């Protein structure tokens, strides 16, 4: 659930604001995020979203009331650690949606899986799978290869590559080194947050 929160709209903006401005109230945070042009690169964040994110981050332990029983918030050590270490080394955590993380997990567990098997195992719609694979490929977390079966002739023992089926080759999807590392880090964060 922590990764869902990190990829949610407004989370990074609130964490970055509280990093440089501790002990701010929810109205102060909302006003700064909605008035500052720095935070508008991901689109406008509504007031309801800001208040919801503050509550979710407080429940997740990323921010806390400072001093206790007050209305002002500051980053917790866990929130600072995630912002400074995890998100700096892997900005993908805040960019991947839940469906994209499901695809990355399935690809890591079944290296060399094809798109049809990926759709069957994840139960995601074909459009979600295609868009998710496009985003994972853009972030250099997976690679797609055309797979041809290798056969040899008996007379001259030359290797020839023959397509499995006529038409397009069978595409196999596997994680890159970066994809494996991001997957391991995501699992680590999820284990710590439970």
C-alpha positions in Angstrom: 0.0 0.0 0.0 3.0 2.3 0.6 3.8 2.3 -3.1 0.2 3.2 -4.0 0.5 6.2 -1.7 3.9 7.2 -3.2 2.4 7.2 -6.7 -0.7 9.0 -5.7 -1.2 12.6 -6.9 0.0 15.1 -4.3 2.1 12.9 -2.1 5.5 13.9 -3.5 4.5 17.6 -3.4 3.5 17.4 0.2 6.6 15.5 1.3 8.9 17.9 -0.5 7.1 20.9 1.0 7.3 19.5 4.5 10.9 18.7 4.1 11.8 22.3 3.7 9.0 23.7 5.8 8.4 21.6 8.9 5.5 22.3 11.3 3.0 23.4 8.8 -0.8 23.0 9.1 -3.0 21.4 6.5 -4.4 24.8 5.3 -0.8 26.1 4.9 0.2 23.0 2.9 -2.9 23.2 0.7 -2.3 26.9 0.0 1.4 26.5 -0.9 0.8 23.5 -3.2 -2.1 25.1 -5.0 -0.5 28.5 -5.4 3.1 27.5 -6.2 3.9 27.0 -9.8 6.7 24.6 -8.7 4.2 21.9 -7.7 1.9 22.2 -10.7 3.9 20.0 -13.0 1.8 17.0 -12.3 -1.5 18.9 -12.6 -3.6 20.8 -10.1 -4.2 19.0 -6.8 -7.6 19.7 -5.3 -8.1 20.7 -1.6 -9.9 17.5 -0.9 -6.9 15.5 -2.4 -4.4 17.4 -0.2 -6.3 16.8 3.0 -6.8 13.1 2.0 -3.1 12.7 1.3 -2.2 14.3 4.6 -4.4 11.8 6.5 -3.1 8.8 4.4 0.5 9.8 5.0 -0.1 10.3 8.7 -1.6 6.8 8.9 1.3 5.4 6.9 3.9 7.0 9.2 5.4 9.3 6.6 4.4 12.5 8.5 3.3 13.1 12.0 1.9 15.9 14.1 4.7 18.1 15.5 4.3 18.8 18.4 1.9 15.9 19.3 -1.8 16.8 19.5 -1.2 19.9 17.5 -2.5 20.7 14.0 0.9 21.1 12.4 2.8 18.4 10.5 6.4 17.4 9.9 8.2 14.6 8.2 8.9 11.5 10.2 12.4 9.8 9.9 10.7 7.1 7.8 9.2 9.8 5.5 12.5 11.6 5.2 14.3 8.3 4.5 11.8 7.4 1.7 12.0 10.9 0.2 15.8 11.2 0.3 17.0 7.6 -0.3 14.3 5.6 -2.0 12.8 8.1 -4.3 16.2 9.7 -5.3 17.7 6.3 -6.2 14.4 5.0 -7.8 12.1 7.8 -9.0 10.1 5.0 -10.7 8.4 4.3 -7.3 6.3 7.5 -7.8 5.7 6.9 -11.5 4.4 3.3 -11.5 0.7 2.7 -11.1 -0.6 -0.5 -9.3 -1.2 -2.3 -12.6 2.3 -1.5 -13.9 3.8 -2.8 -10.6 1.7 -6.0 -11.0 3.1 -6.4 -14.6 6.7 -5.8 -13.4 6.2 -8.4 -10.6 4.8 -11.0 -13.1 7.6 -10.4 -15.5 10.2 -10.8 -12.8 8.6 -14.0 -11.6 8.2 -15.5 -15.1 11.1 -14.2 -17.1 10.5 -14.7 -20.8 6.7 -14.4 -20.6 4.7 -13.4 -23.6 1.9 -10.8 -23.8 -0.9 -13.4 -23.9 0.4 -15.3 -20.9 0.9 -12.0 -19.1 -2.8 -11.0 -19.7 -4.0 -14.4 -18.5 -1.8 -14.4 -15.3 -2.5 -10.8 -14.3 -6.2 -10.7 -15.3 -5.6 -7.1 -16.6 -7.3 -5.9 -19.7 -5.3 -6.0 -23.0 -5.2 -2.2 -23.2 -3.9 -1.9 -19.6 -1.2 -4.5 -20.4 -0.1 -2.8 -23.6 0.0 0.6 -22.0 1.7 -0.8 -18.9 4.4 -2.5 -21.0 4.9 0.7 -23.0 5.5 2.6 -19.7 7.8 -0.1 -18.2 9.8 -0.1 -21.5 10.1 3.7 -21.4 11.5 3.6 -17.9 13.9 0.9 -19.0 12.6 -1.7 -16.6 11.8 -4.4 -19.2 13.0 -5.5 -22.6 11.1 -7.2 -25.3 12.8 -9.6 -27.6 11.7 -11.4 -30.8 11.9 -15.1 -30.2 12.8 -17.5 -32.9 13.3 -21.2 -32.4 16.7 -22.5 -33.4 16.8 -25.7 -35.6 19.7 -27.4 -37.2 19.7 -29.3 -40.5 21.1 -32.8 -40.4 23.2 -32.6 -43.6 25.4 -29.6 -43.1 24.6 -28.8 -39.5 24.0 -25.1 -40.2 21.9 -23.3 -37.7 18.8 -21.7 -39.0 16.3 -19.6 -37.2 12.7 -20.4 -37.9 9.7 -18.5 -36.7 7.5 -20.4 -34.3 4.4 -19.3 -36.3 4.1 -17.7 -39.7 3.7 -14.0 -39.4 5.0 -11.9 -36.5 7.6 -13.4 -34.2 6.7 -14.3 -30.7 7.7 -11.5 -28.4 9.2 -12.5 -25.0 9.4 -10.0 -22.2 12.0 -10.0 -19.5 13.2 -7.6 -16.9 16.4 -5.5 -17.3 18.9 -5.3 -14.5 17.3 -2.0 -13.5 13.9 -3.7 -13.5 15.1 -6.5 -11.2 16.6 -3.9 -8.8 13.4 -1.8 -8.7 11.3 -4.9 -8.2 13.5 -6.0 -5.2 13.4 -2.5 -3.7 9.6 -2.3 -4.1 9.2 -5.6 -2.3 11.5 -4.3 0.5 9.4 -1.2 0.9 6.1 -3.2 1.0 7.5 -5.6 3.6 8.6 -2.7 5.8 5.2 -0.9 5.6 3.1 -3.8 6.7 
